[in-house]
Amino acid sequence: VQLQASGGGLVQSGGSLRLSCAASGRNFSSDVMGWFRQAPGKEREFVAAISSSGGSTYYGTYYADSVKGRFTISRDNAKNTVYLQMNSLKPEDTAVYYCAARTSWGLAQREYDYDYWGQGTQVTVSS
């Protein structure tokens, strides 16, 4: 079971990046998927989560207040991939970003609610 995050990099303040998280080893279409981040010297924090489809085309989403209106989480179950579109980036968004999968039902924002974790991808926003 593996979650592979990619898409990080260096961007200027106000710029955009799109992170991807490709899942392999099992079918993640029924899992809640989340993004977390950890800045230097700080604890890892929740960024966004997206529900499984439950057979419909609607996905529930949930965002941390600090990114609401700027970040968008989405998923493509056919590709077993979840995305995080990040717009209007700020220097305080600088962190290592991690994707995670939760096998239980319901959107969640605590680390221990997630069962699988990927390695991080570095996002650096310059001022």
C-alpha positions as CSV (number, residue, x, y, z in Angstrom):
1,V,0.0,0.0,0.0
2,Q,1.5,3.3,-1.1
3,L,0.6,6.9,-1.3
4,Q,2.9,9.0,-3.5
5,A,2.7,12.7,-3.2
6,S,4.2,15.0,-5.9
7,G,3.9,18.5,-7.3
8,G,5.6,20.5,-4.7
9,G,8.2,23.2,-5.5
10,L,9.2,26.8,-5.1
11,V,6.7,29.5,-6.0
12,Q,6.3,33.2,-5.4
13,S,3.7,34.6,-3.1
14,G,0.4,34.8,-4.9
15,G,1.3,31.9,-7.2
16,S,-0.3,28.5,-7.6
17,L,0.7,24.8,-7.3
18,R,-1.2,21.6,-7.8
19,L,-0.2,18.7,-5.6
20,S,-1.1,15.1,-6.6
21,C,-1.3,12.0,-4.5
22,A,-1.3,8.7,-6.4
23,A,-2.5,5.6,-4.5
24,S,-1.4,2.1,-5.2
25,G,-1.7,-1.3,-3.6
26,R,-5.4,-1.1,-2.9
27,N,-8.6,0.6,-4.1
28,F,-8.9,4.0,-2.4
29,S,-12.1,5.0,-4.0
30,S,-14.1,4.2,-0.9
31,D,-11.7,6.0,1.4
32,V,-11.7,9.5,2.7
33,M,-8.6,11.3,1.5
34,G,-6.9,14.1,3.3
35,W,-4.0,16.5,3.0
36,F,-1.9,17.7,6.0
37,R,1.1,19.9,6.2
38,Q,4.0,20.4,8.6
39,A,6.0,23.7,8.7
40,P,9.5,23.8,10.3
41,G,9.3,23.7,14.0
42,K,5.6,23.2,14.0
43,E,3.2,20.2,14.4
44,R,1.6,18.6,11.5
45,E,-1.8,20.2,10.8
46,F,-4.9,19.4,8.8
47,V,-5.4,21.1,5.4
48,A,-8.3,19.5,3.6
49,A,-10.3,16.3,3.2
50,I,-12.6,14.8,0.6
51,S,-15.2,12.1,1.1
52,S,-15.6,8.9,-0.9
53,S,-18.4,9.1,-3.5
54,G,-20.6,6.4,-2.0
55,G,-21.6,5.7,-5.6
56,S,-22.8,9.2,-6.4
57,T,-21.0,12.0,-8.2
58,Y,-21.0,14.3,-5.2
59,Y,-18.0,14.5,-2.9
60,G,-18.1,16.3,0.4
61,T,-15.1,18.4,1.3
62,Y,-13.8,20.1,4.4
63,Y,-11.0,22.7,4.7
64,A,-9.0,24.3,7.4
65,D,-9.9,27.9,7.9
66,S,-6.5,29.0,6.9
67,V,-6.8,27.7,3.4
68,K,-10.6,28.0,2.8
69,G,-11.3,29.9,-0.5
70,R,-7.7,29.4,-1.7
71,F,-7.2,25.6,-1.8
72,T,-9.4,23.0,-3.5
73,I,-9.3,19.3,-2.9
74,S,-10.5,16.9,-5.6
75,R,-10.2,13.3,-6.6
76,D,-10.2,11.0,-9.7
77,N,-11.1,7.5,-8.6
78,A,-10.4,6.1,-12.0
79,K,-6.7,7.2,-11.5
80,N,-6.7,6.5,-7.8
81,T,-5.4,10.0,-7.3
82,V,-6.3,12.9,-5.1
83,Y,-5.3,16.5,-5.9
84,L,-4.8,19.7,-3.9
85,Q,-5.0,22.9,-6.0
86,M,-3.4,25.7,-4.1
87,N,-4.0,29.3,-5.3
88,S,-3.0,32.7,-3.8
89,L,-0.2,31.0,-2.0
90,K,1.3,32.8,1.0
91,P,4.7,32.4,2.7
92,E,2.9,30.9,5.7
93,D,1.8,28.0,3.4
94,T,5.4,26.9,3.3
95,A,5.5,23.3,4.6
96,V,5.9,19.7,3.8
97,Y,2.6,18.5,2.5
98,Y,1.4,14.9,3.2
99,C,-1.6,13.0,1.8
100,A,-3.4,10.4,3.8
101,A,-6.2,7.9,3.5
102,R,-8.9,7.1,6.0
103,T,-10.8,3.8,5.7
104,S,-13.6,4.7,8.1
105,W,-16.6,6.7,7.1
106,G,-16.7,10.5,7.6
107,L,-14.6,13.5,7.0
108,A,-11.9,13.9,9.7
109,Q,-9.1,16.3,10.6
110,R,-7.1,14.5,13.2
111,E,-4.0,12.6,12.2
112,Y,-5.0,9.5,14.1
113,D,-8.2,9.3,12.1
114,Y,-6.1,8.4,9.0
115,D,-4.7,4.9,8.3
116,Y,-2.3,5.3,5.5
117,W,0.2,8.1,4.9
118,G,2.4,9.1,2.0
119,Q,5.8,10.7,2.1
120,G,5.8,14.5,2.0
121,T,6.3,16.9,-0.8
122,Q,7.9,20.3,-0.1
123,V,6.1,23.5,-0.9
124,T,8.1,26.7,-0.5
125,V,6.4,30.1,-1.0
126,S,8.8,33.1,-1.3
127,S,7.7,36.6,-0.4
